[in-house]
Amino acid sequence: MKIINNTFMLRFSVAIILLAHSIPGIFDNGINNFGDLYLNQIGFAPLGILLAWLIKLSHLVAAFCLIFDKYVKWASIVTIFILMAGIILIHLKEGWFVVGAGRNGVEFNFLLIFVLLTIMFPYGLNKRKLKE
């Protein structure tokens, strides 16, 4: 399969978002803080730091899967699951808006979930490619 195809721009943009959301936390202790100061505090202790690292490493792996168009469905499924967990655990209580009328809401995760679904099913739920 060619890397540059009809989903390349979406795959590339989501990959950049996943990388930008993961890489800084590796170097500024953000992943450990998220695991210890948030996940452990809401009931995931003593696994919070491990879970935080698994989440961020899954984002890194998913980014490369999306860029190189390999294992895209598996990477998308895992990422969608993490985004949904983020909505439930973090963003839902903040409302819909990420900025503007609110702060840290669900709208960005919602959009990413549907972009990943579009990448997974570029022709909708039809099993065959539509005739052009």
Order of alpha helices (4+ residues) and beta strands (2+ residues): alpha-alpha-alpha-alpha-alpha
